[in-house]
Amino acid sequence: MSGEFDVIQRYFSQTKGQLSNNPYVKLGVADDCAIFQTTAGKQIATSKDLLIEGRHFFSDVDPYALGHKALAVNLSDLAAMGAKPIACLLGLALPSVDEKWLSAFSSGFYALADKYHCPLIGGDTTRSEHGITLSVTVFGEVQPPYLMRNQAQIGDIVWVSGVLGAAHTALELLFLEKQGVTLSAEQGILLEQTRAALEYPEPRLALGQSLVGIAHAALDISDGFLQDFGHIVKQSQVSAIIEEYRLPVHAALESLSWASKRTAVLTGGDVYELCFTAPAQRSAEVLALSQQLGIPLTAVGHIVAPQASQFEVDVIDADGKSVVFPRGGFDHFATE
Amino acid sequence: MSGEFDVIQRYFSQTKGQLSNNPYVKLGVADDCAIFQTTAGKQIATSKDLLIEGRHFFSDVDPYALGHKALAVNLSDLAAMGAKPIACLLGLALPSVDEKWLSAFSSGFYALADKYHCPLIGGDTTRSEHGITLSVTVFGEVQPPYLMRNQAQIGDIVWVSGVLGAAHTALELLFLEKQGVTLSAEQGILLEQTRAALEYPEPRLALGQSLVGIAHAALDISDGFLQDFGHIVKQSQVSAIIEEYRLPVHAALESLSWASKRTAVLTGGDVYELCFTAPAQRSAEVLALSQQLGIPLTAVGHIVAPQASQFEVDVIDADGKSVVFPRGGFDHFATE
């Protein structure tokens, strides 16, 4: 038997037992395709993200955390559509077969798959010539109305879930370490406090499902709040005012300068929180949802009419003055 | 706007117009997820394959051909389950944005997607640190009985579609060229005659759908006939006798030694033909299907009872003698 199939069988076949009572999955790993079904009348939401070593994760990242994150970033896309997870596929290109790595990676992946009832039902494993590439595809169940990006309405309140800035801060500190800089004691503590946000993002699935029928527009802000919220504004053909002092900042960032906080919160990427817009008269329901789910939900601005067909986000400070930013968020093709 | 979104919009948004009359696709590229539905009562077959530069394709491969092949190898998995294509996702990791390459690649991809009514509805584009990685996910519609691997029955005839050996031969000649060898005139002609099999495989979708209800077991033989047919035998817990002289050999290989032909036909990979087993009394229907679809379908052996719980493929020559092979097919983790 070839190495490829050994790998698959040893580390990625543990779902088999779990599928016997699964109402969706008809056929898991072991054939040319996996087969699943939806509840009658429902539709399938699907998304796929590629994660490339050296671009989306460090080579020495904890493989358990990487397994978690590879699935989490895809589940976050389901959350942003209000979808309920059905199943997932994993494509894995590895430069070599490292059993310790595979064991930890698959454990992290399966732990999150189990938590959100999203069994791994198929995929592909191959050798890469350079570095690790991960490709996850997720499937979820939806029905109209969907949580789309192009449905924001003038007068809507803009909301964001969770607290922001931690993932960006952890990433900056890890980059410093990679460059050989010895972190100060304070920086070391800051890294400890922010690292989980970067390595163990939690997909906001319950929130997304609860927002269907309440929110007009939603997305996840994985490329940074400002860049991703810009998609809602442009696709909905509206403008928006964001009050930056309302943005929820991770507690660990308290001691940082406002300029650092601002960069981390407004443009920092790797954030798997939801941004959504909802009518002002639904605000009490949104706040009740925050209580019920135990997730901070913060009103950070509102949708306004566009001027001269320009669909823009105006970020204002506490004095009502517009703030100008040099950067627009995480560009997957940036060369910096 | 960032480079990533420019790329997506310019080369991978042309499906938009085609989706207006599509009965399956509710939401294409432009949101966190794509959304599709099936015909009432049907189920979803899904598969994903990774293609890595330097491993699954040469760096200088014609990008139009690569676009075709990236989708074809995935559609071949749908064919092997008897599924009807619904839609696909594309993950694309590129070391740089080369517009000429993207234009040709997307044209090849869309040409095949249009041919088989399998619109591109979403995906992910990112920069890679090393080389090109392609990850395609396909969705198709099925209902039981599926064409599975584990349903071969004792007494079944073993069939293979198309003619074999050409892709392997083209690959060997291209490897010679990469090593700096100047091909002889005969080798040059042989490469011309076999190259299309390697670069433009045709997924056997109509055949797969037609075999539902006739064939017991089926798969595609992308890793080579012997290795992949071995999965049918092992998963069905049977054995098989393959008469090697019955195997359909590509006409261009006529002048090669039998040893070369044998390697190409029995173990050569990159073959997107179907291998299936069907009861002997259905052979007339299989042959009628061959006529109707214009695809060679050849009986190459039969399924027999296993001896002592060993599930084995016995390849015999014209004298009835067993043939021994040093290699088992394409191992995705082989280091040669």
Interface residues (C-beta under 8 A of the other chain):
Chain A: S2 G3 E4 V7 K26 L27 A30 D31 D32 C33 A34 I35 F36 Q37 T38 A40 Q43 I44 A45 T46 S47 K48 D49 L50 I52 E53 G54 R55 H56 S76 D77 L78 A80 M81 A83 L89 G91 L92 A93 V97 I121 G122 G123 D124 T125 T126 R127 S128 E129 H130 G131 T133 S135 T137 F139 G140 V142 P144 Y146 M148 R149 N150 L219 D220 Q227 Q235 G328 G329 D331 H332 F333 A334
Chain B: S2 G3 E4 V7 K26 L27 A30 D31 D32 C33 A34 I35 F36 Q37 T38 A40 Q43 I44 A45 T46 S47 K48 D49 L50 I52 E53 G54 R55 H56 S76 D77 L78 A80 M81 A83 L89 G91 L92 A93 V97 I121 G122 G123 D124 T125 T126 R127 S128 E129 H130 G131 T133 S135 T137 F139 G140 V142 P144 Y146 M148 R149 N150 L219 D220 Q227 Q235 G328 G329 D331 H332 F333 A334
